[in-house]
Amino acid sequence: MQKLLINLATVGALLLFSAPSFALLEFNIGYAGIVSSSAGGNWALPNASFTGAYGLQADVRLNFPTSDWNFGVRYSNLGLSTAANGSSMAMSNTAYSALLGYRIIDTGILFGPVVTYAFGNTGSLQNSLASTGSNPAAPSNVTQYTAGLEFGLKFPVLLAVEMGYGSLAMGGFSNAQTLNGQPTQVNLSGTYARASVGFSL
């Protein structure tokens, strides 16, 4: 009996890590950020330090049994705040992004590239050095995208990590917000990282 149980456990483990996944829908929620210690544009406070913009994300993906591709939508909410020399800055961005992934490996282990591009985006910037004082301003032009590699495990609970490059740019702020006489521009880019947990159906 003991030998039979060992054999069954061995076969089960082999199936878990070698059989393809045929789940049609996949849901996950995670915590992510664009990790950067500097920023482009002219929005950051002098002598202010920050390590990037972070926030919650959620994915809904559609998988096809006959294909290694998956498609979906990602909701994300990134933000940061910092202060220096009596001045303060706060930035937030909410985005809905189209997601495209390709699973090079999709068994009990999953691995492959994932890219996203925002098609719906809102944001705000509050900077006490701006011409509008500390009033928050909303951008009219926002571009956000990520490109990375995803690695994870299915138990069938999904545990995954995604890393790559991310970019968030905002401009055309309301109230004609300026810093040092120039139109305010936000440009945050750098290493992108995400950790998530989810399940599939």
C-alpha positions as CSV (number, residue, x, y, z in Angstrom):
1,M,0.0,0.0,0.0
2,Q,2.8,2.4,0.9
3,K,4.5,1.7,-2.4
4,L,1.2,2.3,-4.3
5,L,0.7,5.7,-2.6
6,I,4.3,6.7,-3.4
7,N,3.7,5.8,-7.1
8,L,0.4,7.7,-7.2
9,A,2.1,10.8,-5.6
10,T,4.9,10.6,-8.2
11,V,2.5,10.3,-11.1
12,G,0.5,13.2,-9.7
13,A,3.5,15.4,-9.4
14,L,4.6,14.6,-12.9
15,L,1.2,15.5,-14.3
16,L,1.1,18.7,-12.3
17,F,4.4,19.9,-13.8
18,S,4.1,18.5,-17.3
19,A,0.4,18.6,-18.3
20,P,-0.7,21.7,-20.1
21,S,-3.1,24.1,-18.4
22,F,-6.6,24.3,-20.0
23,A,-8.1,27.0,-17.8
24,L,-10.1,29.5,-19.8
25,L,-10.3,32.3,-17.3
26,E,-7.6,33.6,-15.0
27,F,-8.0,36.2,-12.2
28,N,-5.3,37.7,-10.0
29,I,-4.6,40.6,-7.8
30,G,-1.1,42.0,-7.1
31,Y,1.1,44.8,-5.8
32,A,3.3,46.5,-8.3
33,G,5.5,49.4,-8.9
34,I,7.8,51.3,-11.3
35,V,11.0,51.4,-9.3
36,S,13.0,54.5,-9.9
37,S,15.1,56.9,-7.7
38,S,14.9,59.7,-10.3
39,A,12.3,61.2,-12.7
40,G,12.3,62.8,-16.0
41,G,10.3,65.9,-16.8
42,N,10.2,68.9,-14.4
43,W,7.8,67.6,-11.8
44,A,10.0,66.4,-9.0
45,L,10.8,68.6,-6.0
46,P,14.5,69.7,-5.7
47,N,16.3,67.5,-3.2
48,A,13.3,65.2,-2.8
49,S,13.9,61.5,-2.9
50,F,11.5,58.7,-3.7
51,T,11.9,55.1,-4.8
52,G,9.1,54.9,-7.3
53,A,5.3,54.7,-7.8
54,Y,3.5,51.7,-6.3
55,G,0.0,50.4,-6.0
56,L,-2.6,47.6,-6.4
57,Q,-3.3,45.8,-9.7
58,A,-5.8,43.3,-10.9
59,D,-5.9,41.1,-14.0
60,V,-8.6,39.2,-15.9
61,R,-7.1,37.0,-18.6
62,L,-8.6,34.7,-21.2
63,N,-6.6,31.6,-22.2
64,F,-7.2,29.4,-25.2
65,P,-6.7,25.6,-24.9
66,T,-5.2,25.4,-28.4
67,S,-2.9,28.4,-28.0
68,D,-0.1,29.6,-25.7
69,W,-1.3,33.2,-26.0
70,N,-3.5,34.9,-23.4
71,F,-5.3,38.2,-23.5
72,G,-6.8,40.4,-20.9
73,V,-7.4,43.6,-19.1
74,R,-5.3,45.0,-16.2
75,Y,-6.5,47.6,-13.7
76,S,-3.8,49.5,-11.9
77,N,-3.5,52.3,-9.4
78,L,0.0,53.8,-8.9
79,G,1.0,56.6,-6.7
80,L,3.7,58.3,-4.7
81,S,4.2,61.2,-2.3
82,T,7.3,63.0,-1.0
83,A,8.3,66.2,0.7
84,A,11.5,68.3,1.1
85,N,12.3,71.7,2.5
86,G,8.7,72.4,3.4
87,S,7.4,71.6,-0.1
88,S,5.3,68.5,-0.9
89,M,4.4,66.5,-4.0
90,A,1.8,63.8,-4.5
91,M,1.1,61.9,-7.8
92,S,-1.5,59.3,-8.6
93,N,-2.5,57.4,-11.7
94,T,-5.4,55.0,-12.4
95,A,-5.2,53.0,-15.6
96,Y,-7.1,50.2,-17.6
97,S,-4.6,48.5,-19.8
98,A,-4.9,45.9,-22.6
99,L,-2.7,42.9,-21.7
100,L,-1.0,40.4,-24.0
101,G,0.9,37.4,-22.7
102,Y,2.6,34.3,-24.1
103,R,3.2,31.3,-22.0
104,I,6.4,29.6,-23.1
105,I,5.8,27.2,-20.2
106,D,2.3,26.6,-18.9
107,T,2.1,23.5,-16.8
108,G,2.4,23.5,-13.0
109,I,5.1,26.1,-13.7
110,L,4.4,29.1,-15.9
111,F,6.9,31.4,-17.7
112,G,6.6,33.9,-20.5
113,P,6.6,37.5,-21.6
114,V,3.7,40.0,-20.7
115,V,3.1,43.4,-22.2
116,T,0.5,46.0,-21.3
117,Y,-0.6,49.3,-22.8
118,A,-3.1,51.7,-21.1
119,F,-6.2,52.6,-23.1
120,G,-8.0,54.4,-20.3
121,N,-6.1,56.6,-17.9
122,T,-6.7,59.2,-15.3
123,G,-4.3,60.9,-13.0
124,S,-3.5,63.9,-10.7
125,L,-0.5,65.8,-9.6
126,Q,-0.3,68.0,-6.5
127,N,2.9,70.0,-6.2
128,S,3.3,72.9,-3.8
129,L,6.0,74.5,-6.1
130,A,3.6,74.7,-9.0
131,S,2.0,78.0,-10.2
132,T,-1.4,76.7,-9.0
133,G,-0.1,76.3,-5.5
134,S,-1.1,73.1,-3.8
135,N,-4.2,72.5,-5.9
136,P,-4.1,69.1,-7.7
137,A,-4.0,69.2,-11.5
138,A,-5.3,66.6,-13.9
139,P,-3.3,65.6,-17.0
140,S,-4.9,65.5,-20.5
141,N,-2.1,63.4,-22.0
142,V,-1.2,60.1,-20.3
143,T,0.9,57.2,-21.6
144,Q,1.6,54.1,-19.6
145,Y,3.0,50.7,-20.6
146,T,5.0,47.8,-19.3
147,A,7.0,45.0,-20.8
148,G,8.3,42.1,-18.8
149,L,8.7,38.4,-18.0
150,E,6.3,36.5,-15.8
151,F,7.3,33.5,-13.7
152,G,4.9,31.6,-11.4
153,L,3.4,28.4,-10.0
154,K,-0.1,26.9,-10.1
155,F,-1.2,24.7,-7.2
156,P,-4.0,25.4,-8.6
157,V,-3.6,28.7,-6.7
158,L,-1.6,31.0,-8.9
159,L,1.5,32.7,-7.4
160,A,3.5,34.8,-9.9
161,V,6.2,37.5,-10.2
162,E,6.5,39.8,-13.1
163,M,9.6,42.0,-13.8
164,G,10.6,44.2,-16.7
165,Y,10.5,47.8,-17.8
166,G,7.7,50.3,-17.1
167,S,6.9,53.8,-18.2
168,L,4.4,56.4,-17.0
169,A,4.2,59.9,-18.7
170,M,1.7,62.6,-18.0
171,G,1.4,66.1,-19.5
172,G,-1.1,68.8,-20.5
173,F,-2.1,69.5,-16.9
174,S,-5.3,71.4,-16.1
175,N,-4.9,75.0,-14.9
176,A,-1.9,75.4,-17.2
177,Q,0.3,74.2,-14.3
178,T,3.9,75.2,-14.6
179,L,7.1,74.7,-12.7
180,N,10.0,77.2,-13.1
181,G,8.0,78.8,-15.9
182,Q,7.7,75.6,-17.9
183,P,4.7,73.4,-18.5
184,T,4.7,70.5,-16.0
185,Q,5.7,67.1,-17.4
186,V,5.8,63.8,-15.5
187,N,8.0,61.1,-16.8
188,L,8.6,58.1,-14.5
189,S,10.3,55.1,-16.0
190,G,12.5,52.2,-14.9
191,T,12.4,48.7,-13.5
192,Y,8.9,47.4,-13.2
193,A,8.1,44.7,-10.7
194,R,4.8,42.9,-9.7
195,A,3.9,40.1,-7.3
196,S,0.4,38.5,-7.6
197,V,-1.8,35.8,-6.3
198,G,-4.9,34.4,-8.1
199,F,-6.8,31.5,-9.5
200,S,-8.0,30.1,-12.8
201,L,-11.3,28.5,-14.0
